[in-house]
Amino acid sequence: MLGLKLPTDPRWVNIVEKNIEEILTDHAFCEQKATSTAISLIVSFPEYTELVQEMTALVKEEISHFKMVHDKIIERGWTLGRDRRDDYVVELMKFFPKGGSRTNQLVHRLLYAALIEARSCERFRLLSEELKDKELADFYRNLMVSEANHYTMFLGFARKYGNKKEVDTKWQQLLEYESEIMANLGKKETIHG
């Protein structure tokens, strides 16, 4: 369903289980960045009314996810750590050239967002199935559904606002590129790394 070309190595969950505090901190910041992305799309493309409406709803949802993850951190007696560089996103953002038409910029941003949500969904599924901590496994199962909905929403908007055939070609190219990035990741206690 997600179209990802390289699945996460299930052994990644072993790294996560040894570093639950770290994964929760990284996850909290992923939710904060997803909130910021939605706000940025509203600010950058206000003329796309349907997009603005959906991004407004997404801001509310993503910030509520941030609070849910933050609450998990507090429940376990920890505090939110500092944000760190997301190597996955840094590498992913190198795929499309800067500039271009306004429509191309929008499509590229939507495709990036779709892929990040798809990978998050795939990782959350793995956590929901493999974590020994059943409370966290259930937590990630519930979040997985949201991520899948976000992925399809972003991809749908990219196809709506861009030329569908071109968008589908770019999407496949981006998926191939992402699989090369993922071949070198999966060794850290981060949602994408």
C-alpha positions as CSV (number, residue, x, y, z in Angstrom):
1,M,0.0,0.0,0.0
2,L,2.7,2.5,0.9
3,G,4.8,1.8,-2.1
4,L,8.1,1.9,-0.2
5,K,10.9,0.2,-2.1
6,L,13.0,-0.9,0.9
7,P,11.3,-2.1,4.1
8,T,12.8,-1.3,7.4
9,D,15.0,-4.1,8.8
10,P,12.9,-5.6,11.7
11,R,16.1,-5.5,13.9
12,W,15.7,-1.7,14.1
13,V,13.1,-2.5,16.8
14,N,15.8,-4.0,19.0
15,I,17.7,-0.7,18.8
16,V,14.5,1.2,19.7
17,E,13.7,-1.1,22.7
18,K,17.1,-0.3,24.2
19,N,16.5,3.4,23.8
20,I,12.8,4.1,24.4
21,E,13.5,7.5,25.9
22,E,15.4,8.5,22.8
23,I,12.8,7.3,20.3
24,L,10.0,9.1,22.2
25,T,12.0,12.3,22.1
26,D,12.7,11.9,18.4
27,H,9.1,11.0,17.8
28,A,7.8,14.1,19.6
29,F,10.0,16.4,17.5
30,C,8.7,14.6,14.3
31,E,5.2,15.5,15.3
32,Q,6.2,19.1,16.0
33,K,7.9,19.2,12.5
34,A,4.8,17.8,10.9
35,T,2.8,20.6,12.6
36,S,5.3,23.1,11.2
37,T,5.1,21.7,7.7
38,A,1.4,22.0,7.7
39,I,1.6,25.6,8.9
40,S,4.3,26.4,6.3
41,L,2.1,25.0,3.5
42,I,-0.8,27.3,4.7
43,V,1.6,30.3,4.7
44,S,3.2,29.5,1.4
45,F,0.1,28.5,-0.6
46,P,-2.9,30.4,0.9
47,E,-4.7,30.5,-2.5
48,Y,-5.3,26.7,-2.4
49,T,-8.4,26.8,-0.2
50,E,-8.9,23.0,0.1
51,L,-5.3,22.5,1.0
52,V,-5.5,25.3,3.6
53,Q,-8.6,23.6,5.1
54,E,-6.9,20.2,5.3
55,M,-3.6,21.6,6.7
56,T,-5.5,23.5,9.4
57,A,-7.1,20.2,10.5
58,L,-3.7,18.5,10.2
59,V,-2.0,21.2,12.5
60,K,-4.6,20.3,15.2
61,E,-4.0,16.6,14.8
62,E,-0.2,16.7,14.7
63,I,0.1,19.0,17.7
64,S,-2.3,16.6,19.6
65,H,0.1,13.7,18.6
66,F,3.0,15.8,19.9
67,K,1.1,16.1,23.2
68,M,0.3,12.4,23.3
69,V,4.0,11.5,22.9
70,H,5.1,14.2,25.4
71,D,2.6,12.7,27.9
72,K,4.2,9.3,27.4
73,I,7.6,10.8,28.1
74,I,6.3,12.4,31.3
75,E,4.4,9.3,32.4
76,R,7.8,7.4,32.3
77,G,9.4,10.0,34.5
78,W,11.5,11.6,31.7
79,T,11.6,15.1,30.2
80,L,11.6,16.0,26.5
81,G,15.2,15.9,25.3
82,R,16.6,18.3,22.7
83,D,15.8,18.1,19.0
84,R,18.5,16.6,16.8
85,R,19.3,16.6,13.1
86,D,17.1,14.3,11.0
87,D,19.6,12.8,8.5
88,Y,16.7,11.1,6.7
89,V,14.9,14.3,5.9
90,V,18.2,16.2,5.2
91,E,19.0,13.6,2.5
92,L,15.5,13.3,1.2
93,M,15.3,17.1,0.6
94,K,18.3,16.9,-1.8
95,F,16.2,15.0,-4.4
96,F,14.3,17.9,-6.0
97,P,16.1,20.9,-7.4
98,K,15.4,24.2,-5.7
99,G,13.3,26.8,-7.5
100,G,11.0,26.1,-10.4
101,S,7.4,27.1,-10.8
102,R,5.2,27.7,-7.9
103,T,3.2,24.7,-8.8
104,N,6.3,22.5,-8.9
105,Q,7.5,23.8,-5.6
106,L,4.1,22.9,-4.1
107,V,4.1,19.4,-5.7
108,H,7.6,18.7,-4.5
109,R,6.7,19.7,-0.9
110,L,3.6,17.5,-1.0
111,L,5.6,14.6,-2.3
112,Y,8.2,15.0,0.4
113,A,5.5,15.1,3.1
114,A,3.7,12.1,1.6
115,L,6.9,10.0,1.7
116,I,7.8,11.1,5.3
117,E,4.3,10.1,6.4
118,A,4.6,6.8,4.5
119,R,7.9,5.9,6.2
120,S,6.5,6.9,9.6
121,C,3.5,4.7,9.0
122,E,5.7,1.8,8.1
123,R,7.9,2.3,11.2
124,F,4.9,2.7,13.4
125,R,3.5,-0.6,12.0
126,L,6.8,-2.3,12.8
127,L,6.8,-0.9,16.4
128,S,3.1,-2.0,16.9
129,E,3.9,-5.5,15.9
130,E,7.4,-6.0,17.4
131,L,7.7,-4.0,20.6
132,K,7.6,-6.0,23.8
133,D,6.2,-3.0,25.6
134,K,2.5,-3.7,24.8
135,E,1.3,-0.2,25.9
136,L,3.7,1.4,23.4
137,A,2.8,-1.2,20.8
138,D,-0.9,-0.2,21.1
139,F,0.1,3.5,21.1
140,Y,1.9,3.0,17.8
141,R,-0.8,0.9,16.2
142,N,-3.3,3.8,16.8
143,L,-0.9,6.4,15.3
144,M,-0.1,4.2,12.3
145,V,-3.6,4.7,11.0
146,S,-3.3,8.5,11.1
147,E,0.1,8.4,9.3
148,A,-1.5,6.3,6.5
149,N,-4.3,8.8,6.1
150,H,-1.7,11.7,6.0
151,Y,0.3,9.9,3.3
152,T,-2.6,9.4,1.0
153,M,-3.8,13.0,1.6
154,F,-0.5,14.6,0.6
155,L,-0.1,12.3,-2.4
156,G,-3.7,13.1,-3.5
157,F,-3.1,16.8,-3.3
158,A,0.2,16.5,-5.3
159,R,-1.8,14.6,-8.0
160,K,-4.6,17.2,-7.9
161,Y,-2.4,20.3,-8.2
162,G,0.2,18.9,-10.5
163,N,0.1,17.0,-13.8
164,K,-0.9,13.5,-12.6
165,K,1.3,11.6,-15.0
166,E,4.3,13.8,-14.1
167,V,3.6,13.5,-10.4
168,D,3.4,9.8,-10.6
169,T,6.7,9.6,-12.4
170,K,8.3,11.9,-9.8
171,W,6.8,9.9,-7.0
172,Q,8.3,6.7,-8.3
173,Q,11.7,8.4,-8.7
174,L,11.5,9.7,-5.2
175,L,10.6,6.2,-3.9
176,E,13.7,4.8,-5.6
177,Y,15.9,7.6,-4.2
178,E,14.5,7.1,-0.7
179,S,15.3,3.4,-0.8
180,E,19.0,4.3,-1.4
181,I,18.8,6.6,1.7
182,M,17.2,3.8,3.8
183,A,19.9,1.3,2.8
184,N,22.3,3.4,5.0
185,L,19.9,4.0,7.8
186,G,18.0,2.0,10.4
187,K,20.8,1.8,12.9
188,K,19.7,4.6,15.3
189,E,16.9,5.1,17.8
190,T,15.1,7.6,15.6
191,I,11.8,7.3,13.7
192,H,13.4,7.7,10.3
193,G,17.1,7.1,10.9
